[in-house]
Amino acid sequence: MRRILLAALCLLPLLLAACTGPGATNAPVAPAGIRMYHSVMGSGQYSVQITAGGDLTVDIQPGPGNIQHAAGHLTPQQMAAVANAFRGWKDLQPAYPGDWTILVQITYDGYTVESHDLSQAPANFVAVKALLDDLARQVMQASTRPAPPPASLPAPGGLLNPGP
């Protein structure tokens, strides 16, 4: 009897997840806990966070004591793009070494991957980084704050590339 009850309790989350009731959608949803942290030593840092509900926050600190914040909400199409971009995420290695003055750390569904050199990182890591950069840029541009996005925000589809 205990085994049956234990098995039922273990399967309950799977059964509930498979159920579709009125108003349920089959659109992919990004799990809670997406976070990207990007730091370039001496040049500042920024982070992007996305909740399962599609809320996106961006915090940029281009220098000491100067923090800019913006928040927005992703469309269902953007949420689907995020969920699709992270396919195979847990197959990546946890770290890709390189220049230690640069750090890009992305956590998805509890699994963190970091890269110190995007030229050595796998293509899907670079693609996820580019997507999150683009979403962050959109939120910063749509922000009601009077200040424009700082120059330290990555260019479309890319990393904060320090000059040669």
ABEGO torsion letter per residue (X at the ends): XAAAAAAAAAAAAAAAAABBBBGBBABBBBBBGBBBBBBBBGAEBBBBBBBAAGBBBBBBBABBGBBBBBBBBBBAAAAAAAAAAABGAAABBABBBEBAABBBBBBBGGBBBBBABAAABBAAAAAAAAAAAAAAAAAAAABABABBBBAABBBBGBBBBBBX
